[in-house]
Amino acid sequence: GINAEYMGIRIKFNMKARSSLVFATLLLLVLNIYPTLGELKLVIQFNRHGARGPIYDLPDREYWNQFGQLTPVGMRQLYLLGAQLRQRYIIDQKFLPEKYNPDVIFVRSTAVNRTIMSAMSLLYGLYPIGTGPDLPEGYPKERAVPPINFQVDIESLGDNALPNKFQPVPVHMTKINKDYELRAYDADVCPKATELAEKTYNSDDFKKIDAAFKDLYPELANAFGIPVEKVNPFMGQQMMDNLLVDYMADKPLKIAYKSDLWKKLYMLYNIMMIYSPYASEEQQNLFTTKLYADILKYITAAQKGSPLKWVTYSAHDTTLNLVIAQLKVTGWSCLLSNYLEGRYDYFYGCPFVSLFSSSIILEAVSYTHLTLPTIYSV
C-alpha cells in the first residue's frame, strides 16, 4: 500500500510491481492521517530545483546572467526544505544519524547547474553548520595541509575539519544524455520520445486543449506583445513559466497575480506540463521504467538489511510531474475537465503540478510480514 500526501491531501494507493514498473491505482482519499505502524526502513525523496531564472524568452536584461540558473530565492527554498526534512527525520523520528554517514545517504542529481545547486542547498539544511567532523583528537594540525607553500592561518580552524564544522555531502550525477532515471523523456535519452510526442501533438486531444483556451489568446497576445496567431498551448505554457519566474523574483508581472486570466492561464500551464512530455500511458510507463526499477532495487535492499536509509533525487518539474501523473495522482484530462466545468481556481480530484522546490517522499515501512512503500509529498 502507498499513502500519499500531496498539496495537503493524503491519498492511499494499492501498489504492485509488474516487469520492473510500478502501477498504482487510487483507492481512497484520506485527510490528516499519518501511518504510525511499522518500522521505517528507507526514504526516497524527490525534489524539484528551487526558483530559477527564465528558460524561455528573457523578460528583461537583468536575467541574462541567470538564464536557467538557481536564484538566491531558490537556494533558500531548498535550504528550508532540507531543514524541515532534518526536523522530521533526524530530530523528531531519529531515523537518520545526526552526523553524515556515506553508507546511509545517497544523493543523485541531473547534470544541470540548478538541480546540482538545489541538492547542495537542501543538504546544507539537512546537515547544517556544526554537524561536520573534527580532526582526530591530538592530531598534529601542521600535517593536515596541502603540499604547497601557503600563508593561510590554520590556527583559526581549531580542530574543525572545515570552518564552523561545515559538512560537505557528495552529489552524484550522470551525463545528461544518458540519464535514463531522471530525464528519460528527453529525445537525446529516449529515441522514441520524439515519435511519441508527435503523435500526441497531432491528436484530437490536443485540439480539444487548444479549443478550450482559444478565447484567452487575444488577451495573452496583448499582455505579452506578440501576434495572436503565435499563441497556442505551448506558448501559453511558456508564458506562465515566465510569469512564475517573475513572481518569484518579485518582478513586474505582465498579468495581474491571481487575476481571472492568471488562473485560466495557470490551468493551461498545468495541463500542458503533463500533456506536452507524456500525455499517453505508453509515454508515462516508458519514461519511468528505469527509475521505478531503481526504486524497487532500493526497497528490496532495505528489506534485506541494507544500511542505505536515504536516497535524494534532485531533478525537474518534468521529473516530478511524470511521477505523480504515472501514479495517477493527477492527469491532464482531469484538469481539462475541471476547466471546462468552470473549476480552475483550485484543484478538484487532480492536484496541480510541481512548483519550484516541490518534493515527493517515498517511505518504505516494514511491517510484520512484508515491506510496504509509503509516499509523502511536501
C-alpha positions in Angstrom: 0.0 0.0 0.0 1.0 3.6 -0.6 -0.1 6.6 1.4 0.5 9.9 -0.3 0.5 13.5 0.9 0.3 15.9 -1.9 -0.8 19.6 -1.8 -2.0 19.0 1.8 -4.2 16.0 0.8 -3.4 12.4 1.9 -4.1 9.7 -0.7 -4.0 5.9 -0.3 -2.9 3.7 -3.2 -2.6 0.0 -3.9 0.8 -0.6 -5.4 2.3 -3.6 -7.2 5.2 -4.2 -9.5 5.0 -5.7 -13.0 8.1 -6.2 -15.1 10.0 -3.6 -13.1 7.3 -1.0 -13.5 5.2 0.3 -10.6 1.4 0.6 -11.3 -0.6 2.4 -8.7 -4.4 2.5 -8.5 -6.1 5.2 -6.5 -8.2 3.6 -3.8 -9.0 6.1 -1.0 -8.7 9.7 -0.2 -7.8 10.2 3.5 -7.2 13.5 5.3 -4.9 14.1 8.2 -3.8 10.5 8.6 -0.2 9.6 9.3 0.9 6.0 9.4 2.2 5.1 12.8 2.5 1.3 12.4 5.6 -0.5 11.3 9.3 0.4 11.2 10.6 3.0 8.7 13.4 1.4 6.6 14.0 3.7 3.7 13.2 7.2 2.4 13.4 8.1 -1.2 13.0 11.9 -1.7 12.5 13.7 -5.0 12.7 17.5 -5.2 12.3 20.0 -8.0 15.0 22.6 -8.1 14.2 25.9 -6.5 13.3 29.2 -8.2 15.4 29.9 -11.3 15.9 32.4 -14.0 13.8 32.0 -17.2 14.4 29.3 -19.7 12.1 30.9 -22.3 12.3 34.4 -23.9 14.2 36.6 -21.4 11.8 39.0 -19.7 14.5 41.6 -19.0 18.2 42.1 -19.2 18.8 41.6 -15.5 18.2 37.9 -16.1 21.0 37.5 -18.7 23.4 36.0 -16.1 20.7 33.9 -14.6 19.3 32.2 -17.6 18.0 28.9 -16.2 20.2 29.3 -13.1 19.2 28.8 -9.5 18.5 32.1 -7.9 19.2 33.1 -4.2 15.4 32.6 -3.6 15.7 29.1 -5.0 18.7 28.4 -2.7 16.7 29.5 0.3 13.7 27.4 -0.7 15.8 24.2 -0.9 17.7 25.0 2.3 14.4 25.4 4.2 13.1 22.1 2.7 16.3 20.4 3.9 15.8 21.9 7.4 12.3 20.6 7.5 13.4 17.2 6.5 16.1 17.4 9.2 13.4 18.2 11.8 11.2 15.3 10.7 13.8 12.5 10.1 16.8 13.4 12.3 15.4 15.4 15.3 11.8 14.0 15.6 12.0 10.5 14.3 15.7 9.9 14.8 15.7 7.9 11.6 18.8 9.5 10.1 22.1 9.9 12.1 22.9 13.3 13.5 26.2 13.1 11.7 26.5 12.4 7.9 27.3 8.8 7.1 28.1 7.9 3.5 26.7 4.4 3.9 23.3 5.8 4.9 22.7 8.6 2.4 22.9 8.7 -1.4 22.2 11.9 -3.4 21.6 11.9 -7.1 21.1 15.0 -9.4 20.6 15.6 -13.0 23.7 17.2 -14.6 22.2 20.7 -14.7 23.5 23.6 -12.6 20.2 24.4 -10.9 19.5 20.9 -9.8 23.0 20.3 -8.5 22.9 23.6 -6.5 19.5 22.7 -5.3 20.8 19.4 -4.0 23.6 21.2 -2.2 21.3 23.8 -0.7 18.9 21.0 0.6 21.9 19.1 2.1 23.0 22.3 3.8 19.6 22.3 5.6 19.7 18.5 6.3 23.3 18.7 7.7 23.9 22.3 8.6 26.8 24.2 10.1 28.0 22.5 13.2 27.4 18.9 12.1 30.7 18.4 10.3 33.7 16.5 11.7 36.8 17.5 13.7 40.3 16.3 13.2 41.1 13.3 15.4 41.9 14.2 19.0 45.6 15.2 19.3 46.2 15.2 15.6 49.1 17.4 14.5 47.4 20.3 12.6 50.6 21.1 10.6 50.2 17.7 8.9 46.6 18.4 7.7 47.8 20.8 4.9 48.2 20.6 1.1 51.7 20.1 -0.2 52.2 23.7 -1.3 53.7 26.9 0.2 50.8 28.9 1.7 50.2 31.7 4.2 46.7 30.7 5.3 46.0 30.9 9.0 45.3 27.3 10.1 45.1 28.1 13.8 41.7 29.8 13.4 40.3 26.5 12.3 40.9 24.9 15.6 40.1 21.2 15.4 37.4 21.7 12.8 38.0 19.9 9.5 36.2 22.8 7.8 35.3 26.2 9.1 32.4 26.2 11.5 32.2 22.4 11.2 30.7 22.5 7.7 29.6 19.1 6.4 30.0 18.5 2.6 27.8 15.7 1.2 28.6 14.3 -2.3 26.1 14.8 -5.1 26.2 12.1 -7.8 25.2 12.6 -11.5 25.5 11.1 -14.9 25.8 12.5 -18.4 22.6 14.3 -19.3 22.1 12.3 -22.5 22.5 9.1 -20.5 20.1 9.9 -17.6 17.6 7.1 -18.0 16.3 7.6 -14.5 15.5 11.3 -14.3 15.4 12.6 -17.8 14.1 9.6 -19.9 11.6 11.9 -21.5 14.4 13.8 -23.3 14.7 13.0 -27.0 18.5 12.7 -26.5 17.9 10.0 -24.0 15.0 8.1 -25.4 15.0 7.7 -29.3 11.2 7.0 -29.2 10.4 10.2 -27.3 10.0 12.4 -30.4 7.9 9.9 -32.2 5.5 9.5 -29.3 5.3 13.3 -28.7 4.4 14.0 -32.4 1.5 11.5 -32.1 0.1 13.4 -29.1 0.6 16.9 -30.8 -1.4 15.7 -33.8 -4.2 14.1 -31.8 -7.8 15.1 -31.2 -7.0 15.5 -27.5 -4.5 18.3 -28.3 -7.1 20.0 -30.5 -9.5 19.9 -27.5 -7.0 21.6 -25.3 -6.4 24.3 -28.0 -10.1 24.9 -28.5 -10.8 25.1 -24.7 -8.3 28.0 -24.3 -8.6 29.8 -27.6 -10.7 32.6 -26.2 -7.7 33.6 -24.0 -5.3 34.0 -26.9 -6.2 37.7 -27.8 -5.7 38.8 -24.1 -2.5 36.8 -23.8 -1.1 38.2 -27.1 -1.9 41.7 -25.9 -0.3 41.2 -22.5 2.9 39.8 -24.0 3.1 41.9 -27.1 3.1 39.2 -29.7 0.8 38.4 -32.6 -2.3 36.5 -31.6 -1.6 33.8 -34.4 1.6 32.9 -32.5 -0.3 32.0 -29.3 -1.1 28.3 -28.8 -1.0 25.9 -25.8 2.8 25.6 -26.0 3.2 29.3 -26.0 0.8 29.6 -23.1 2.9 27.1 -21.1 6.0 29.3 -21.7 4.1 32.5 -20.8 3.0 31.0 -17.4 6.5 29.8 -16.8 7.9 33.3 -17.3 5.2 34.7 -15.1 6.1 32.3 -12.3 9.8 33.2 -12.7 9.0 36.9 -12.5 6.7 36.4 -9.5 9.4 34.5 -7.5 11.9 37.2 -8.5 9.4 40.0 -7.4 9.5 41.5 -10.9 6.6 43.4 -12.5 4.0 40.9 -13.9 2.5 41.1 -17.4 -0.7 39.6 -16.0 -2.0 40.5 -12.5 -1.3 37.8 -10.0 -4.3 35.6 -9.3 -6.5 37.5 -11.7 -9.0 35.5 -13.7 -6.7 35.5 -16.7 -3.8 34.3 -14.5 -5.9 31.4 -13.1 -7.0 30.3 -16.5 -3.5 30.5 -17.9 -2.2 28.6 -14.9 -4.7 25.8 -15.7 -3.4 25.7 -19.2 0.1 25.5 -17.9 -0.8 22.6 -15.6 -2.4 20.7 -18.4 0.5 21.2 -20.8 3.1 20.4 -18.2 1.7 16.9 -18.2 0.4 16.6 -21.8 3.4 18.0 -23.6 6.0 15.5 -22.4 3.9 12.4 -21.6 0.3 12.6 -22.5 -0.2 8.8 -23.0 0.2 5.9 -20.6 2.8 4.5 -23.0 5.0 7.5 -22.5 4.5 7.6 -18.8 5.3 3.9 -18.4 8.3 4.0 -20.8 9.8 7.1 -19.1 9.5 5.7 -15.6 10.8 2.2 -16.3 14.4 2.7 -15.2 13.5 5.0 -12.3 11.0 2.6 -10.8 13.4 -0.3 -11.3 15.9 1.6 -9.2 13.3 2.4 -6.6 12.3 -1.3 -6.3 16.0 -2.2 -6.1 16.4 0.2 -3.1 13.3 -1.1 -1.4 14.4 -4.8 -1.9 17.8 -3.9 -0.4 16.2 -2.3 2.6 14.2 -5.5 3.2 17.4 -7.4 3.2 19.0 -5.1 5.8 21.0 -2.6 3.6 22.5 0.3 5.6 21.2 2.7 3.0 18.3 4.7 4.5 18.0 7.8 2.3 18.1 8.5 -1.4 17.5 12.0 -2.8 16.8 12.7 -6.4 17.3 16.4 -7.3 15.5 17.0 -10.6 13.0 19.0 -12.6 9.3 19.7 -12.6 9.1 17.4 -15.6 10.5 14.6 -13.5 8.2 15.1 -10.5 5.1 15.6 -12.7 5.9 12.4 -14.5 5.9 10.5 -11.2 2.6 12.0 -10.0 1.0 11.5 -13.4 2.1 7.9 -13.8 0.8 7.2 -10.3 -2.5 8.7 -11.3 -2.4 11.4 -8.6 -3.2 13.9 -11.4 -3.7 14.0 -15.1 -4.2 16.4 -18.0 -7.6 15.1 -18.9 -8.9 15.5 -15.3 -7.5 19.1 -15.2 -9.1 19.9 -18.6 -12.5 18.5 -17.4 -12.3 20.7 -14.4 -11.5 23.8 -16.5 -14.4 23.1 -18.9 -16.7 22.9 -15.9 -15.5 26.2 -14.7 -13.3 24.9 -11.9 -9.9 26.4 -12.4 -9.2 28.3 -9.2 -8.4 25.2 -7.2 -7.9 21.5 -8.0 -10.8 19.1 -7.7 -9.6 15.5 -7.6 -6.4 16.2 -9.6 -3.7 18.4 -8.0 -1.7 21.0 -9.8 1.8 20.2 -11.0 5.0 20.7 -9.1 6.1 24.3 -8.3 9.7 25.4 -7.5 11.2 23.3 -4.7 8.3 20.8 -4.6 9.1 17.5 -3.1 7.8 13.9 -3.2 8.8 11.5 -0.5 8.5 7.7 -0.6 8.8 5.9 2.7 9.4 2.1 2.8 7.9 0.8 6.1 8.5 -2.7 7.3 5.5 -4.5 8.9 5.4 -8.0 10.4 5.3 -9.9 7.1 6.2 -7.5 4.3 7.7 -4.2 3.4 5.2 -1.6 2.1 6.3 1.7 0.5 4.6 4.8 1.8 4.7 8.1 -0.2 4.6 11.6 1.0 4.8 14.8 -0.9 5.8 18.2 0.6 
